Amino acid sequence: MLTTSALRDRLAQLISEASDGTVTVQEVLAHENELSALGIPSLSQLRAIDAIENEFGVALDLEAEDTSYLDSIKGLTGYLAEQGLSLDG
């Protein structure tokens, strides 16, 4: 079971790795409510989505009516919790 803080940190790490260092973990965490503001290229965004899906065994619905959860650590954390990922705190 992950804590919410540990999940946020892991998501930030996955996003940073997917960007090939274009953004750091600290930058991702500092912009946790608006990841698009970091200027991450679209290919890196798709790599991050793939990494998150593989890491947590979920499918991120890219065709959903509302995909705004993909643009924030808070949104991604909430979505993963809704998909059954157990969080502690």
RAURVEN-V163480 format. One line per field, one symbol per residue. ss: DSSP state (h for helix, s for strand, l for the rest). phi: phi as a letter, one per 30 degrees, with the letter a starting at -180 (. if undefined). psi: psi as a letter, one per 30 degrees, with the letter a starting at -180 (. if undefined). Layout:
ss=???
phi=???
psi=???
//
This chain:
ss=lslhhhhhhhhhhhhhhhllllllhhhhhhllllhhhhlllhhhhhhhhhhhhhhhlllllllllllhhhhlhhhhhhhhhhllllsll
phi=.cdedddedddddddddddhiebcedddddcdcaddddidedddddddeddddddcibcdddcddbcdddcadddddddddddjddcci
psi=kkleeeeeeeeeeeeeefghgekleeeeefhffiffffhkleeeeeeeeeeeeeeghlkjjfglejgfffgkeeeeeeeeefggkkkj.
//
